[in-house]
């Protein structure tokens, strides 16, 4: 555990990618195989199921540290991380634990079915026998994932450094369903076994946002354009008469979309399609809000399937007739996809084709992009006709060219302390728009991002001096500051007081030049809802 | 109803019986000043009273002011109200202000810490009826480790960076923290360089305390000459063009806020050392108990939380609004001043 805690501390205490890769590679060379497998699992968000709920942990931490529960809760609000709060308030220990990471995880897995008393005893014993940082790491293993800036990409790079295996191969090996409790390092990483690959998706190729004018990409003829759909990026795999649906977060979500089971009989074995899962109520593309009713559910009821069916909007083929065709140019892969689509289109399966649009010039493309909201897309995707399907986020061949966000000027009305790295600043804001009479501000959105650290500090200092009332962690403030809020989409909503739901609201800029009278009204906002 | 000996009004902490303010935030006739940080000693008062060792500091900061210096425990009477200054241990020259009138004793801490930092005269318990305390770090999450351990870590870090061919840049406020760090650096590792703001303040403090030699970084300082050494700079220097001269460098901050993992990351600093000039949770509780006070007034920091906890422990505790800033806000205003 000492070695793992030290690794986490090193990863957490630098912002430099090269140092992180170095530290992780060193660890992956020197740790025991069992610890290595668990480290890979944990850093790729494969923790064991939580053995104790957080309410109990909070109660026990407050009991063991001899502070009232409310004080523990207040501290938690300010520290912003439960494991960190627990590690800080528990008195320093004199003992030293020599257990390995693997042993701890074994114990955590075995803890789940135990009685509450046994769990309490277990936590007490360990909290009091680890030093501050190890206590933090141990508690984090129980409560949640480490957010220490280790991406899948960074990990594969470190692993590649440690093992001399190609990064792309490692990315492939690490995907999918493997259980760190039963997998050995040899099985997972070193040995190659074809049968493991049945469910395995390919690493997604991700696009960068276009920075410049599209003209900088050269001739429009070299590019395939299509609309950028606002759903869940997915890979649908049909192999050996089995279906696997993977989301971009590398989650196997096959069970959530039973409508795709029909694919098995119709799409040939050895096919992997890259596309977007979209909601399709009443035979039309719905909003992301519709899709959310499907994402969150554990049980997909018949009623839900009728109300909000989904489709796969297909845009690429990565495997065809059991062969990895990612190296083939996009043009050839599209031909295969379109031929496949033409053959199965009559079968009434929820497979749609994301159409490729050709343009004569960039002006035409620009016009099409402006139409995006009408066709329920977020903008255009540009893919180079002769490009292979790459791994991860790479510049050059794929670009997303989103429409400009919708914006509105709103007034800051409430503020809450941020979490994690912003736990000491008021950075989570609520914004209001004027009602018809222009007398009252109606809350319409919350936003957490978009200001620089320096701006956040300024606004934070202002909030602390201009608090009207406090409600637990939330403060109401004097309406004074106007911010331009940007958002990607907008829809009517019965759940929101304003009657409007916005998608991905964030602060575009601080309008210090505007007075609160200049802020927009709720009517202005409603006028943006597509008819 | 009897008017309390000290009241909080829009200008500061006011003693009506003496017509004197303690650490006022707006210009007044007569001000007793606890210490030299900007939020406690402001411009524009007609007359300043403070500890001798703080006189040079506030003159350096505020220019030509009328100021009277007092000794520790030296009683002085204004309109029949007895005042005296007692060590607060926060930074060099920092005092608690004791106020006595008709047998009633109040103590205002300004800022304070209980650990002896080897530079400021250590904090002394002053018995009183009403204790006005800061609580910047009034949360059980804050527990300081002995400074010896922290300075060990700092010196080890410096040595490691030097071995890696890098310059160590350590951020701390130019008044207080910077000199505390200077005092405890292991000068056998290398040379100490300073940012102008730190150098100027350190020069003032050299007349009161013994500090190791420092080299001010100027336009003429050569890049090669700094390499592998340590540079002490105010937090505002982070992210400025000034720091480019130190390339290749590693940054660290020494502050109580470094307790939180988030605080270090938010500032994009490579390393955080938990080193504070304020009391930690237990330090606050111990001090309050030792004063024997029944009434506790919490000023800046986690006031609501801290006073609620004190009330549950049986104290008559409340919160008063002041314009003293929490340590992080303080940093920003001080930076402005140093830049200006």
Interface residues (C-beta under 8 A of the other chain):
Chain A: X12 X13 X14 X15 X65 X67 X68 X70 X71 X72 X74 X75 X78 X79 X80 X81 X84 X85 X88 X89 X92 X420 X421 X422 X423 X424 X425 X453 X457 X461 X464 X470
Chain B: X139 X140 X141 X142 X143 X257 X259 X260 X261 X262 X263 X264 X265 X266 X267 X268 X270 X271 X272 X302 X304 X305 X308 X309 X312 X326 X328 X329 X332
